[in-house]
Amino acid sequence: MSRAINFSLTEVEITRRCKDADVGISVMEALPKGGTRLVCKTNDGAETMRRRHPKQVLDGTQARNPFFVPVLQRQ
């Protein structure tokens, strides 16, 4: 099972719920169409969040913001 989950919740709400469940957060990012992508530190943490909040899990593939890495110019 993946450590990544897409939720229909805000980052603030996910942070609170993870703290209440004693689940470590590795990364969070806002999704362009609303909701948040959560990556838990452990598979067990991700499974806990899926079990506790099944109605807030977004099904299917969700669009994500592109990741931009600037190219450093040598002088």
C-alpha positions in Angstrom: 0.0 0.0 0.0 1.2 3.5 -0.8 2.1 6.1 1.8 0.5 8.8 -0.4 -3.2 9.6 -0.1 -5.3 12.4 -1.7 -7.9 13.9 0.6 -10.7 16.4 0.1 -9.5 18.2 3.3 -7.3 21.2 3.8 -3.7 21.0 5.0 -4.7 22.5 8.3 -7.4 19.8 8.8 -5.1 17.0 7.8 -2.3 18.2 10.1 -4.8 18.2 13.0 -6.1 14.7 12.2 -2.6 13.3 11.8 -1.6 14.7 15.1 -4.8 13.3 16.8 -3.9 9.8 15.3 -0.2 10.1 16.0 0.6 9.8 12.3 3.8 11.3 11.0 3.7 13.5 7.9 6.4 13.3 5.4 5.1 15.8 2.8 1.8 17.6 2.0 0.8 19.6 -1.1 -2.3 21.4 -2.2 -4.0 19.9 -5.2 -5.0 22.3 -8.0 -8.7 21.3 -8.0 -9.0 21.3 -4.2 -7.9 18.9 -1.6 -4.5 17.9 -0.4 -2.0 15.1 -1.1 -0.6 13.6 2.0 2.5 11.4 2.2 2.8 9.7 5.6 6.1 8.7 7.1 5.0 5.0 7.3 2.7 2.6 5.6 1.0 2.0 8.9 0.3 5.7 9.3 -1.2 5.9 5.8 -3.4 2.9 6.5 -4.6 4.5 9.8 -5.6 7.7 7.9 -7.4 5.7 5.2 -9.4 3.7 7.8 -10.3 6.7 10.0 -11.3 9.0 7.1 -12.6 6.9 4.2 -15.2 9.4 3.0 -12.6 12.1 2.6 -10.2 10.0 0.4 -10.3 11.2 -3.2 -10.6 8.3 -5.7 -8.6 8.0 -8.9 -5.8 10.0 -10.2 -5.7 13.6 -9.1 -3.9 16.4 -11.0 -0.9 17.8 -9.2 0.9 21.1 -9.5 4.0 20.8 -11.7 7.3 20.8 -9.8 9.8 23.5 -11.0 13.5 23.1 -10.5 15.4 26.2 -11.6 18.5 25.6 -13.6 21.6 27.1 -12.1 23.8 29.0 -14.5 27.5 28.7 -14.3 29.5 31.8 -14.6 
